[in-house]
């Protein structure tokens, strides 16, 4: 009707067109975000974390929200431990390892309860020291230890992973023998 200039009218028309285009762009972005969320839901539905054993969570290696890459290999998310039977790894020096063999009786105590003895049977002695790869660069007088493995039941759950133990290997024993006080033997 001629109340405003033609340029003001054209400017207002352009602003309306720009606003409508911005609304369409925002709507498309919202739709795209919905698609991304739906795809993430589908991917999450396909995600399975499977534990190879029943057990107690001994440590959590991946925190909630942390990104893991499973393209080349499966990442370790948590460490599980079967605490019903504990495998004890005892280090035996190279001087003593030749005296010990699988089947030998063993017992150990822990720092928290040195009066209680836990008994087992030596299952195996590993054929090489744990640090075999480091022996080439180790000093000549470095001690060498071999791992001896044995299992003990842990029904009450008192034993925990990585506890310090004082391990004893029984090399010989005698039962039902006659004993006499040392004083009776004389000098």
N, C-alpha and C positions, 0 to 999 in steps of 0.2 A: 504494500500500500504506500510505500514511499516514506515511512516514518524514520527509517534509518538509511544510512548510505548502503549502496550495493556492496561495497568492500566489507562492511561490518557483517552483512548478511552472509557473504561468502566465507568469511572467517568463522562465524558461528557454525555454518554448515560443515566446514572442514573439521572443526573441533568435535562435532557430533560424530562424524565419520571416523575420526581417530579414536574416539572413546569406544565406539562400537567395535572397531578392529581390536582395540586393547581387551575388550571383554571377550571377544572370540579367541584371542591368544591366551588369555588367562584360563578360559574354559578348556582349551586344548591342553594346556599345561596340567590342569587338574585331572583331566582324563588320562593323560600320559602317566601322571603320578599314581593314579588308581591302577593302571595296568602294571606298573612296576611293583606296587604293593601286592597285587594279585599273583604276579609271577613269584615274588618272594614267599608268599604263602604256599604256593604249589611246591617250590623248592624245599621249603621247610618240612612240608608233608612227606617229601621223598627222603629227607635226611634221617638216617638211622645211625645211632651210636650203639655198637654191639660190643659187649664185654666178653672176652674169651673164657672167663671163669666167674664163679660166684665169689664174693669176698667183700672185704672192707675197703673203703677208699683210703689208701695210704697217703696219697698226695694228689693235689690238683695242679696240673701243669698248664692248663689253659683257663683263663678267667672268663667270666660271662661277658659277652660282647666283643671278645678278642677275635680277630679274623684269623682263620687257619686255612692253609692251602693244601688241599688233598689231591692235587692234580698228579704229582709224581709219586708220592707215597702217603700212606695214611698217618696223620699226625697222632701223637699220643696225647690224649686229653686228660686222663687221670691214670694213676697207678693203683691197681687193685692188689690186695694181698689176701690169701687164704690163711687166716690166723689160727686155724684149728690144729695144724701141724706146722712147726717151725723148722726150717732148714738152717742149721748152724754151720757157718763157714769158719773153721779154725785154721789159723796160720801155723804151720809146723816148719821149723827151720830145716835147712838142707842137711844139717848134721844129725837131726833126729828122724827125718822122714824115712830113712832106710830101716828104722826099727819098728815102724808102724805099718799095719796092713788092714785092708777092709775086713770087717767082721769083728774088729777089736771093740771092747767095751769102752765107753767114754762117759764122762759126767762133767757137769759144769755148774758154776754158781754165777749169780749176777750181783752187781754192785748194790742194788737196793735190798737184797735179801741173801747175804753170804752164807747163812746157815742152811738154806734149802738147796738140795742137790737135784739136778735134773739129769736123767740117765738116757742113754741111747746107744746105738751100735754104729760104728763107722761104716758109712756106705761106700765112699770112694775117696781116693786122693787124686786130685787133678794132676795130669802128667807134666805140666809146665807151670812155672811161677806165674802169678797174676800179672806181674809187670815184665813179662818176657821180652816185650818189644823195647823196653827201656834199658835192658841189660847191656846193650852195646855202648851206651853213653854213661852208664853208671860207674862210680868209682870202683876200683879193684877190690876194696874192702867192704863193699855194700853187702848187707845181709840179704839172703835169698830165702823166701818162704813159699811153701806149697800149701794150697788150700785143701783141707780135709773136710768132707761134708758128711753130716749126719742129721737125722730128723728126730725131733722130740714132740710128743703130743702137747697141746696147749689148750686143754678143755676149758680152763677158767680164764683164759685170755690175759694172764699176767705177763707173758713174754711179748715183747714188741719188736718191731723191725729196728735193726741197727743198734741193738743193745750191746754193751760191752759184757763179755763173759770170760770167766777164768776157766779154761777147758783143761781137763786131765784125761789122758789116754792111759788105760790100764794095760801095761805090758805083760804083767804076770800076777797071779794070785794063788793063794793056797787056802783051802777050807778044811776045817775039821782037824787041824794039826795041834799037836801038843805044844803048849806054851809054858814058859817058865820065866820068873822075874830075872832081870839082868843081874841083880845082886847075887843070885844063887849060882851064877856061872863063875864067880870069883874074879880074880884079876886077869 
